[in-house]
Amino acid sequence: MDARLSAGNRAATGLFPMESYPAPALALVEQMSAAAAEEPARAISFQGAPGANSHRAVIEWEPDALPLPCYSFADAIDAVKDGRAGCAMIPIENSQAGRVADIHFLLPESGLSIVGEHFLAIHHSLMATGPGPFKAAYSHPHALSQSRAYLRSRGIVPLSQADTAGAAAYVAELGDPTVAAIAPAIAADLYGLTIVDNNVEDAHDNTTRFVVLAKQALAPATLAGQPAMTTFVFEVNNVPAALYKALGSFATNGVNMTKLESYQQGASFAATMFYADIVGAPGDPAVDRALDELHFHCKQVQMFGTYPMARVRG
C-alpha cells in the first residue's frame, strides 16, 4: 500500500491503521494483508505487527490460516465484521498481568461470538542490532511488566510500544545498538535482529489465554460429549444480595464458574457488569437451570458463546 494514500482512500480500503506500523513491519503487513484478501475465509485477524504473540497464537491454533495483522483490537474485530477475515484471535487474560485492557468493553459491542480458546506459553527474547550493553528496551507494557526484574537487574530502562513485534520492528528501524526490544523469538527472524538473551520473562509459566471470535456462534449441541466452556456477561438487579443470589444459581446446580470479573459500564458507577466463564454448555440440564435462575436475578444477561474447552480447569 502506498503510504501516501489519502486518509479517505485508506479508510475505504479498511487498511487505515497500517500507517502506524514501523517501516520494517509495514512491508510484511502489506504482504500478509494481500494474501488474506485473496481468501478471507481462511484469514484470522490479530492485533499487532507480524511476529507478535498473537501472530504465534494464530499459527498454533490453525497452522493453515492466513494471519491478518491489525493495529488495534477494534481493527481485528472489524476485519471479521467486514468480511475481511473469517475470525479473530484476541488475547483476553495473562497469568501474570491479568485481564487485557478494553476486551470486556469490546466484546459486548462487537456482535461476534467466541468459538474457541487457545492457551499460549509466553517466552520473551531480548533482541537488538548488536550485542549491547543497552540503555533501554522497547516492548508492549505487559511484556515489560513480565520482564521487570530482568530489566531492573541490568539497568535497562523499559519503554512502551504498541506491541512486542512492533517494538522489534521499531528497533530494527532505529538501528541504535544501545536500544533493544523484548519480543517473541520469531520477531528477530522477521526483522533481522540478533537475539541477545532468551526467556527473559520473570515467571517461566507465563501464559496468555486467547479467544477466537467469529460472526456465527457454535451450536451448543455440536459440542455434546466433549468438555465445553460458556462465556457471558450479566448485570444484577439493584437489590441487596443480588450478586450472592446470582452466583448461587451456579452453586446450587453444581456448575463450575471458573472466571468472574467486574467492570464499570459508563461514568455513573451505578451499573456494574460481571464477566463470567462456566464449565458446560446450554442444553445440559444443570447449566440450563443455572442460567434460568441467573436471568431471574439480573437486569440483563448477554451470551458470548459456547466453545470447546482447550485446557481442563482445576
N, C-alpha and C positions, 0 to 999 in steps of 0.2 A: 504494500500500500504506500502511495506517495505521501510522505509526511507533510507535504504542502497542501493536501486536500483541504477544502473549506470545512468549517465546523458542520455546516449543513450536510455536506456530502458524507462526512464521516458518520454523522448520526444516522443518515439514511441507510448506510451500509450495515449499521449495527456494530461498527468496529471503532467507534469513537474513543474508548478507553485505551486503545493501543498506543496513543501518542505519549502516554505517561511511562511506558517501559523504557529502560535504558537501551541505548542503540544495539548492543550485542544481543539483547533478548528480542528486540523488535523483529529482526530478520527471521528468527525461529518462530515467533508468534505468527508472522505472515504465512510461513510455510505450513504450519500446523492448521491455521485457520482455512487456508485454501483446500487442504486435504479434507477437513471436516465439511466444508461447503459442498464437496462432491458427494458425500454420503452422510448427510446429517443424522440419519437414524443410528449410525454407528458412533457418532460423536458423543463424548462425555465432557461437559464443560467443568472447569475448575477455576478457583481463584488463585492467581499468582503467575509468575513467569515460568517458562519451561524449566524443569529441574526442581520445582518446589515439591514439598512433601505431598501436596495434593495431587501433583502430577504422578508421583510414585504410587499414591493410593489408587489412582485410575488404572495404572498399568497392572498393579497387583490384583485388583478386583476383576478387571476384564482385559486380559492381555491383547485381545484383538480389537479393542476400542481405538477410536481416533481422538486423542486428547485435544481439547479446545481450550487454550488459555484465555482467561478473562481477568480484567484488572481488579474487580471487586466481587464480593459475594452476590450483590444485587445483579451485576452483569452476568454472572454464571447462571443465576436463576432465570434472568430474562432470555438467555440463549435457549433455554428449554421452552419457555412460554412462547417465544417467537418461532420455534421450529428449527432453530439452527443446531440444536443438539437433542439427542434422544433422552438424556438425563444429565443430572449434575451431581458431582461428588463434592460434598460440603463437610468440613470439619465441624463437629458440634461440641466436643469436650476433650480436654487433655488431662492425663493423670496427674500432672504437676501444676499446670496453670489454671485448671478448672474449665468452666464453660467458655466457649468462644463468643466474644462480644458481638452483639447485634443479631445473632442467629435466632434467638427467641422472638425477636420482632419481625424478622424477615419471613420466617416460616408461615405464620398465620396469614400474612398478606400475599404470599406467593401464589396460592391456589394450587400448589403442587402437593404430591403425596410422597411419603417415604416408602420406598420399595426395597430397600436393602440397607445393610450396615457393614462396615469394614473397620477392623482394628489394625492400625499401622504402628509398628515399632519405630520410634523416632531416634535416629542416631545423627548427631551433628558433626560436621567436619570443619576445621579451621583451614581456610584456603586463601591464597593470595598470589600475586605475580612474582613473589620472591620468598626467601626463607625467613624474613624478619630480621631483627625484632620489630614488633608492631606497636604503634601508638594507639590505634583504635580498631574496632571491628564492627562492621555493619551487619544487621540482620533484622528479622521480624522481632517485635518486642517479646513474644512468647519464647522464641529461641534464645534471646538474650537473657531472659529471666531463668531459663532452664540451664544456662551455662554460666550463671552469675559467679559461682565460686571459682570456676576455671579462669574466667577473665580477671577477677579481682586478684587472684594469686600471681598473675603475670603482669599486673599493672596496665591492662588493656582497657581502654575506655569504650563502653558499649554505645553504639549509635544506631538509631532506629531507621528501618526501611520498611516498605510496604509488605514485602515478603522475603523469605530466605533466598530463593533463587534470584529474585530481583536484586538483592544485595550483592550476590556473586557477580551478576552482570554489571552492576554499577562499579564494583571494584576492578573488574576487567577493563571497563571503560576509563576509569581514573588512571590506571597504570602506576599508581603510587605504591612503591614497595613497602612503605611503612603502614599501610592500611590493609586489613584482612576482611574476610566475610565468614560468617557462620552459616552453613547451608548443607543440604544433603550432598553426599559424595558425587552424585550424578551431575550436579551443577558444575563441578570442576571440569568434568569432561566436556560439557556443553560450551563452556566459556573460556576454555584454555587456561585454567588456573592450576596452581600446584597445591596439592593437599599437604599441609604442614603437620596436621595432627588429626587423628580420627577419634570418634567417640568422646567429644569434649563436653557432652551433657553431664550434669552433675548426678543425675539419677539414671542408671542404666536400664531401668524397667520403664522408662518414659514411653507412653503410648497415647496415640490420638485416636479417638473414635470418629469415624466419618459416617454420614448418612447419604444414601443415594435418593435423589428426588426426581420424580417423573410426573407427567401430566395425568397418567392413568394409574389409579390405585390398584394394588393387587387384591383380588377377591379373597377374603379370609378362607373360604372353603378350599382354595387351591393349595393351602398350606397344611391341610389336615394330615395328621400323622407325623409332623415334624415340629421341632421347637420354634416358637414364633414370639415376636415382640409386637406390642401395640403402643403407639405414642399418641398423646393428645394434650390439649391444654384445657383448663377449666377455671371458672370464676365462681366462688361460692356465694351463697346468699349472705346479705349483711345482717346476720343474726348471731347471737352468742353460740360458740362451739360449732359453728358451721363447718370449719375445716376438719375438726375432730370427727364430726359425723360423716363427712365426705370420705375421709380416709378409712373410717370404719366399714364403709361399703366393701372395701377390698379385704380387710382383715377378717370380717365375719364370713366371707365367701372363700377364704383360703387362696386369694390371688396375690402373687408376689409383686409388689411395687419396687422396682429396682432404682428408680430415679424420681426425685421430686425437687423442683426448684421454683422459687417465687421470683416474680419480677413485676415492676410497676408499669401500668399502661396509662400513658398521659401524664399530665403535670399536676393532677389534683391529689395524687397519693390516696385516692379513695378506692380505686379498683385494682386489687392485687390479683394477678394471674398466676396460675401454677402450671408448670410444665411437668409431665409425668410419663414414665415408661413402665409398662407392666409386662409380665411374662404371660403369654397366652393370646388367644385371638377371639374376636366375636364369633359366636356360633358354639363356643364352649359354654355349657350351662352356667358354670361358676363365673366366667367373665361376663356373660350377659346379665346375670343377676347383679353383679357389682356395678356395671355401667348403668343399669336401670336405677339403682339406688343413688348413684352419683348424680344423675340428672335431677333427681328429686331435691338434692341439697344445693344445686347450682343455678346461677343465673344463665350460664352458658357453658357448653362443652363442645370443643372443636376437635374432631378426629384428624390425625395426620397420616394414619396408615398402619397397616399390619404387614409384617415382613419377616423373612427368615432370620432366626437368631444366629449371629455369627460366632458368638462366644457365650458359653454357659455362665450364668451369673451365680455367685455364691460359692 
